[in-house]
Amino acid sequence: MLRHIAPHLTEIVTAIALDNRRRIVVAGTFANGRLMVARFKTDGSPDSTFGQKSSSVFNPGVHTLDTGLAVRSDDNVVLVGHTIAYP
């Protein structure tokens, strides 16, 4: 689903929501532990006005899993997740 953004990485989509303008917001986790959120237009094409080239990637420095997504009434995106600490 996110192959156009990061074709060389394995990603897991964990949440999908619509904003107030019916744009599609997708959140997920890359195999390397980074979080990603992307937005698509109503026709399914990437929304280049969101983040950097339609997506934002977060690298908190530890393995992180995105577990939820909400879109507020002002169309701001809220991600929920947790980190995994390895011994």
C-alpha positions as CSV (number, residue, x, y, z in Angstrom):
1,M,0.0,0.0,0.0
2,L,2.9,2.4,0.8
3,R,5.2,1.0,-1.9
4,H,5.4,4.4,-3.8
5,I,6.8,6.0,-0.6
6,A,9.3,3.4,0.5
7,P,9.6,0.6,-2.0
8,H,12.7,-0.9,-0.4
9,L,11.3,-1.3,3.1
10,T,8.8,-3.7,4.6
11,E,5.9,-1.9,6.2
12,I,2.9,-2.9,8.2
13,V,-0.3,-0.7,8.0
14,T,-1.9,-0.6,11.4
15,A,-4.5,2.1,11.1
16,I,-6.6,3.9,8.4
17,A,-8.9,6.9,8.9
18,L,-10.7,9.6,6.8
19,D,-10.3,13.3,7.6
20,N,-13.1,15.8,7.3
21,R,-12.3,16.3,3.6
22,R,-12.6,12.5,3.0
23,R,-8.8,12.2,2.4
24,I,-7.3,8.9,3.5
25,V,-4.8,8.9,6.3
26,V,-2.7,5.7,6.8
27,A,-0.4,4.9,9.7
28,G,2.1,2.1,10.0
29,T,5.4,0.8,11.1
30,F,8.5,0.0,9.0
31,A,10.4,-3.2,9.7
32,N,13.2,-1.0,11.1
33,G,11.0,0.4,13.8
34,R,10.2,3.8,12.3
35,L,6.7,5.1,12.3
36,M,5.0,6.5,9.2
37,V,1.9,8.4,8.5
38,A,0.8,9.2,4.9
39,R,-2.2,10.9,3.4
40,F,-3.9,10.2,0.1
41,K,-6.4,12.2,-1.9
42,T,-10.0,11.0,-2.3
43,D,-9.0,9.4,-5.6
44,G,-6.3,7.4,-3.8
45,S,-3.3,9.4,-5.2
46,P,-0.6,10.6,-2.7
47,D,-1.4,14.0,-1.2
48,S,1.8,16.0,-1.7
49,T,0.6,18.8,0.6
50,F,1.0,16.5,3.6
51,G,4.4,16.0,5.3
52,Q,7.2,15.5,2.9
53,K,6.0,14.2,-0.4
54,S,2.7,12.9,1.1
55,S,4.1,11.3,4.2
56,S,6.0,11.8,7.5
57,V,8.4,9.4,9.0
58,F,9.3,9.4,12.7
59,N,12.4,7.7,14.0
60,P,12.4,7.8,17.9
61,G,15.6,5.8,18.1
62,V,14.0,2.7,19.5
63,H,11.8,0.0,17.9
64,T,8.3,1.6,17.9
65,L,5.0,0.2,16.9
66,D,2.1,2.4,15.8
67,T,-1.2,0.9,17.2
68,G,-3.7,3.6,16.5
69,L,-4.6,6.7,14.6
70,A,-7.2,9.5,15.1
71,V,-8.0,12.5,13.0
72,R,-9.1,15.5,15.0
73,S,-11.9,17.9,13.9
74,D,-9.2,20.3,12.7
75,D,-7.7,17.5,10.6
76,N,-4.6,17.2,12.8
77,V,-3.4,13.6,13.1
78,V,-2.9,11.9,16.4
79,L,-0.8,8.7,16.5
80,V,-0.8,6.2,19.3
81,G,1.9,3.6,19.8
82,H,4.4,2.0,22.1
83,T,8.1,1.2,22.2
84,I,9.8,-2.1,22.6
85,A,12.9,-2.3,24.7
86,Y,15.3,-5.1,24.0
87,P,17.8,-6.4,26.6
